[in-house]
């Protein structure tokens, strides 16, 4: 869901005002945080199985 919102905002990035760009940067940083958390958890689970 977040990725769909991010892609839609990316399409209109040049038309955004400062407030919209702030929201874009917040969503981007939140997505990166989620990706890092998911990868970290996947690595932790693989190490637990070995």
KAPE-V678253 format. One record per run of one state. SS is the DSSP state (@ for helix, = for strand, . for the rest). FROM is the first residue (numbers start at 1). TO is the last residue. If there is no record, write none. Layout:
SS/FROM/TO
SS/FROM/TO
This chain:
./1/1
@/2/11
./12/12
@/13/15
./16/17
@/18/49
./50/50
